[in-house]
Amino acid sequence: MQALNVEVLSVSVDSVHSHKVWQEAELSKMVEGGVPYPMLSDQGGKIGSLYKVYDAEAGVNVRGRFLIDPDGVIQAMEVLTPPVGRNDAELFRQIKAYQLQRETGEVIPAGWQPGRATLKPSPKLAGRVWEIWKPEV
């Protein structure tokens, strides 16, 4: 994620040993060299509890991802139950959108993709967004 100038951390209740085995036995076969970011152990679910993803009854953190800006503010989050995986393309799109918004102050419309139009906030825009932005269906 260096190309996007972001830091990625993975957190689960699994032990450091479990992460090592998972990295060597599985992840390194899915991603060349394994995942290139730290895998943190949250045994006991303290971090998961802070982010409201810890299931104390099951003793696990449910799948969640959080985009946290340079000021430490959560800008986006997604929590999924185990049967459905996450979408990396959407994660990258959101990172680029938040970075562009932070840089320009412009509003990034729904479904925006890099290179497409953004919206410049202005009272003149009210009732006229349709002239600038047409979502792809």
N, C-alpha and C positions, 0 to 999 in steps of 0.2 A: 504494500500500500504506500510505499515511498513515493511513487509517481503522483499520488494524490495528496501527499504531505499529511497523512493521517496515521495515528497509532491505533493498532488493533490489539485487543486483549480478549482472550477466551477464558471464561470462568465456569467451573462446574464444581459439584460437591465431591467429585472423584479425587483420589489421592494423586500426588505427584507421580508415584509409581504407575498408577493406572493410565495417566496421561502419557507417560513414556511408552508403555506397551501399546496404547492406542495409536500413538504417532508412528511407531516402528512397524506394527502389524497391519494397520489399516490405512491411516492417512498418507503415509509415504507411498502407498500404492495408488492412491487417488490423485495426489498432488505431488509432482516431482519434488523430492527432497522433503516432503511433509509440509505441514502448515508453517509458514514463515513468521509466526507471531507467538508470543508467550501464552502458555496455557496455565492459568492460575487455579490453585486448589482452594475451594471454599467449603472445606469440611465443616459441617455444622450450619451452613447456610447463612452466615452473617451478611455477606455481600448480597446474596440473593434476596434476603429479607429486606434490605435497604431499598432494592429495586422492585420489590413486590413480585418476585418470580419464584420465591422459595416455597415449595409445598412441604410443610413440616410433616404431614402425615406420611407422605411417600419418601421423605428425606432426599428430595432432588430439587434442583432448580429447573423450572420448565424453560423451554427454549425462548430466549428473548434476545433482542439486539437493541442497542441504545446508541444514538448518535449524539455525542456530547461536544459542544462547541469549545473553542479555545478559552472561553470564559467559565467553563464548567457547567453550562446550562444544557439540560437535555432538550434537544430540538426535535427528535423523533424517536419513536420506539415501536417495536413490533414484538408481540408475544404469540407464539404458536404452540399448539399441543404436539407431542411427538409424532403423530402419524403424517404430518405435512412438513416438508422441508422448506428452508428459506430460499429466496431468490437473490443470488449475488448481483445480477444485472440491475435489479431494483435498488439494492444497497448502493451500488456505484452511482446510479442516476441520482439518488438522493444526496449523496456526498457532494457530487458536482453541483447540484442545484443549491444546496446550502452554502457552498463556497462561493458560487456566483452571486447569490443574494447578499452575502456578507460583504463581498467586494464592491458590488454596484448599488445595493439598496433597492434593486428592482424586485418585483414580485414574480415568482416562478409559478406559472399556471399548472393545473392538473395535467398529468401525462407529458409534461415538458421533456424534451430530449436535448442534449447538448447541441448547440448550433441553431436551435429554434428560437422563436421570438419570446421575449419576456415582457412584462408589463411595467411601465414606469408609473409609480403611484402619483396620482393627480386627481383633483376634483373633476377635471375634464374627462377623465376615463369613465366616470359613472354612467352606466347605460350604454357604453360604447365599446366594452371589452370585445364583443362579437366582431367588431371591425378589425381588431388586431389579432385575436386568438381564436383559432378554430381547432378544437381537439380532434385528434385522429381517432376514428371509431373502429 
